[in-house]
Amino acid sequence: MTDEATVGRDRGPVGRGGAPGGDPTAPARPGTSGRDAAVTPGLVCAHHHLYAALARGMPAPPRTPASFREILELVWWRLDAALDLEMLRWSARLGALEALEQGTTAIIDHHESPSAIEDSLSVIAEACAEVGVRVVCAYGVTDRHGPDGARRGLEENRRFLAQGGAGLVGVHAAFTCRDATLEAAADLARQFGVGVHVHVCEGPDDDAAPVRLSRLATPRWVLAHGVRLASGHSLSGTIVHNPFSNLNNAVGYAQPARFRNPVALGTDGIGADMLEAFRLAYALARTADVTVEPDRAWRWLAAGWDLVPEARDDRVTWSYAPMHPGHVAFTPGIRPLRVEVAGRVVLDDGRPTLVDAAEIRARAREQAARLHARL
Ligand SMILES: [Zn+2]
């Protein structure tokens, strides 16, 4: 069991660069006025799948998925198997661009491309660097493609981390991995002093995850979803709540307020608009408890800075002030005007400065057409 103080106050899962302190609950510095009230640190998407940026508009599956398991089998596991590195490059560029355009300067990505494993994490990291967005990469190891697929996935995590990449060790989910694979991933993470990024209890297939992972998980692990995770579970790590995805997959409400673990917010691959994720997290919390204030979901958003502390030093100037939870929860259409990442202006007057947004969108459309033709 972990508690709020265990994760990331001194070092996030990535563990590089240190955490510049500060009050994580005060991104908008309540009480300030004028221009500063429109400035926050860069937002963090704590669970993303950049490879999913080309999925929108994909052809309908052979039959309509009727369960979470069928959504995986008929949509995502067909899509990820069809990806090659060129598709991935443009998918990641598009996903990074869309993150930047929403004031999200750090992405914790979870990747799978079983037909193009080697170098895939470097392709994602390069794409994000070109756009000017931070990324923490992980390859989702799985036994879905046999022991050799799992071995190659582990090796891609090892290669990327050994070459100095910012990353976690990825695991798809306990229910698609043998115990030996889970142990190997946990060992690898331990060797590099990082956590494991894994889906946990998103749907009924994964109900055994807490038992199988509890002795492996550390406070540096990133646990996506936790929808069916028992309130009194014994998994260490940060639970990432993905409100849009959970609604879209009809898996239920995670009720993240019940956990003792730190809770952060993600999108699970449906863009990287973290103000939207915040608003949805707030509205969902209200459906369970009408006394909940927007500050609670804002604290979940702010927990992203414990995972990627460097994003605290990024600056986003928004189209609206004050950027306080009680305002943002009820104000549509807030957009960033200017974004600085590590002191460099990467978005100015609402437009990216390092890349041509129109070109990325056009090339991503071409790659999406190639991908969809394979499905
Ligand atoms: Zn996911």
Residues whose N, C-alpha, C, O or C-beta is under 5 A from the ligand:
A	BS01	ZN	D268
